[in-house]
Amino acid sequence: MENIYNKEQTNIFKSVVLIFLGTLILTLSAKIQTPYAPVPTTMQTFAVLLLGMSLGYKLATITVIVYLIEGMLGMPVFAKGGGIIYLTGPTSGYLIGFIFASFAAGFFKKGNNYFYVFFYLLFSVSIIYIMGLLWLWNFIGVEKSFIDIFNIGAKPFLLVEFYKLLILTILSSQIFKLRKFI
């Protein structure tokens, strides 16, 4: 009985450490950015998918939620700081989309077929963009066309996203090995 208790404590401790490291990765990825407005290009989508692939859907989703809570509490974890304003501003939809994208990417078990991995990651990152664009459309005003919103909130970032997905696809076999270790 004591052995089971010790194993559970070890698993909880390991999960807490992984969540802390995951939020640190997300924070650092937010600080790597380009000066586009109103939505900066960061490495966050890369980090969200990486966490999903390496930690699995449960731990990755919890990590993203903890990250968002840290930001809401005012910790400067987001691209330009922290505070509740970030979850009511133009990037809110993207941030909330991180939760669902990490969940989706975490369901992915393994794959030797790089095309399958790429399209699965494309599906996962699409969740972020769909939620982000819908929020941005509502934030800027629905009197604008969705094409106008797409041109502001997605089009400038598509090439960069393609390269991020390509890198994750190429590294996927190593990421899945890391997941087995975790």
C-alpha positions as a printed Julia matrix, in Angstrom:
182×3 Matrix{Float64}:
   0.0    0.0     0.0
   2.82   2.39    0.88
   4.53   1.6    -2.43
   1.44   2.68   -4.37
   1.24   5.88   -2.3
   4.89   6.7    -3.05
   4.36   6.07   -6.76
   1.35   8.41   -6.8
   3.36  11.11   -5.02
   6.16  10.7    -7.55
   3.7   10.97  -10.46
   2.12  14.1    -8.98
   5.52  15.69   -8.42
   6.61  14.8   -11.96
   3.39  16.28  -13.38
   3.83  19.51  -11.41
   7.42  19.85  -12.66
   6.34  19.18  -16.26
   3.52  21.73  -16.0
   5.95  24.31  -14.62
   8.45  23.61  -17.42
   5.62  23.72  -19.98
   4.44  27.13  -18.81
   8.04  28.31  -18.91
   8.33  27.1   -22.53
   5.08  28.9   -23.41
   6.28  32.09  -21.73
   9.6   32.03  -23.57
   7.84  31.25  -26.85
   5.6   34.3   -26.35
   8.63  36.56  -26.07
   9.99  35.45  -29.46
   7.86  37.62  -31.72
   7.55  39.85  -34.74
   6.0   43.32  -34.49
   2.77  42.66  -36.43
  -0.36  44.31  -35.06
  -2.92  43.67  -33.68
  -1.77  40.02  -33.42
   2.0   39.43  -33.1
   3.66  36.36  -34.6
   5.17  34.34  -31.8
   6.48  30.81  -31.32
   3.52  30.01  -29.09
   1.66  27.89  -31.62
   4.83  25.84  -32.05
   5.12  25.45  -28.26
   1.44  24.52  -27.83
   1.7   21.76  -30.44
   5.05  20.61  -29.08
   3.59  20.33  -25.58
   0.6   18.41  -26.88
   2.79  16.0   -28.79
   5.27  15.47  -25.96
   3.05  15.57  -22.84
  -0.19  14.05  -24.11
  -3.62  15.64  -24.11
  -4.25  15.73  -20.34
  -0.98  17.22  -19.16
  -0.65  19.57  -22.14
  -4.17  20.93  -21.68
  -3.61  21.48  -17.96
  -0.3   23.2   -18.75
  -1.96  25.64  -21.15
  -4.76  26.36  -18.68
  -2.21  27.05  -15.9
  -0.33  29.31  -18.32
  -3.5   31.29  -19.07
  -4.28  31.57  -15.36
  -0.76  32.86  -14.72
  -1.33  35.49  -17.38
  -4.75  36.45  -16.02
  -3.21  36.94  -12.59
  -0.88  39.54  -14.07
   2.29  37.54  -14.53
   4.05  38.81  -17.7
   3.76  35.5   -19.57
   2.01  36.76  -22.7
   3.64  38.4   -25.71
   3.4   41.9   -24.28
   2.85  41.36  -20.56
   0.03  39.95  -18.49
  -3.34  40.71  -16.97
  -7.0   39.96  -17.48
  -7.07  42.39  -20.42
  -5.37  39.76  -22.56
  -8.41  37.52  -22.32
 -10.67  40.32  -23.47
  -8.43  41.86  -26.15
  -7.84  41.01  -29.81
  -5.68  37.93  -29.07
  -8.13  36.26  -26.67
  -9.51  33.84  -29.21
  -6.03  32.64  -30.1
  -5.14  32.15  -26.43
  -8.31  30.16  -25.72
  -7.65  28.19  -28.9
  -4.35  27.07  -27.35
  -6.33  24.92  -24.9
  -8.17  23.03  -27.63
  -5.14  22.78  -29.92
  -2.97  21.28  -27.17
  -5.76  18.82  -26.45
  -6.01  17.87  -30.13
  -2.24  17.59  -30.61
  -2.04  15.51  -27.44
  -4.36  12.87  -28.83
  -1.86  12.11  -31.52
  -0.08   8.94  -30.42
   2.67   8.38  -32.94
   3.12   8.24  -36.63
   5.7    7.1   -39.08
   3.87   8.74  -41.96
   5.06  12.34  -42.09
   2.11  13.42  -44.26
  -0.29  12.14  -41.62
   1.65  13.91  -38.87
   1.73  17.16  -40.85
  -2.02  17.14  -41.54
  -2.81  16.26  -37.95
  -0.71  19.21  -36.78
  -2.36  21.39  -39.42
  -5.75  20.41  -37.99
  -4.56  21.24  -34.47
  -3.17  24.67  -35.36
  -6.31  25.41  -37.39
  -8.28  25.3   -34.15
  -6.2   28.19  -32.83
  -6.73  30.22  -35.98
 -10.46  29.55  -36.26
 -11.08  30.55  -32.66
  -8.71  33.51  -32.96
 -10.28  34.81  -36.15
 -13.83  34.47  -34.83
 -12.9   36.41  -31.69
 -10.98  39.01  -33.69
 -13.94  39.44  -36.03
 -16.2   40.04  -33.04
 -13.61  42.34  -31.42
 -12.97  44.5   -34.49
 -16.57  44.46  -35.6
 -18.73  42.13  -37.62
 -19.43  44.89  -40.12
 -16.06  43.98  -41.64
 -16.01  40.95  -43.89
 -14.47  37.73  -42.67
 -11.97  38.03  -45.54
 -10.79  41.35  -44.07
 -10.37  39.69  -40.69
  -8.54  36.74  -42.29
  -6.17  39.19  -43.99
  -5.38  40.8   -40.62
  -5.38  37.8   -38.28
  -4.15  34.84  -40.33
  -2.77  35.61  -43.78
   0.44  37.35  -42.61
   1.28  34.33  -40.45
   0.53  31.39  -42.74
   4.01  31.01  -44.2
   5.59  31.1   -40.74
   3.04  28.55  -39.49
   3.83  26.29  -42.42
   7.5   26.26  -41.43
   6.66  25.64  -37.77
   4.51  22.66  -38.76
   7.24  21.39  -41.06
   9.8   21.52  -38.24
   7.46  19.73  -35.83
   6.71  17.09  -38.46
  10.39  16.44  -39.07
  11.05  16.23  -35.32
   7.92  14.19  -34.58
   9.63  10.81  -34.22
  12.0   12.3   -31.62
   9.14  14.1   -29.86
   7.19  10.86  -29.58
  10.26   9.16  -28.09
  10.35  11.95  -25.5
   6.67  11.31  -24.77
   7.38   7.66  -23.97
  10.11   8.78  -21.57
   7.77  11.24  -19.82
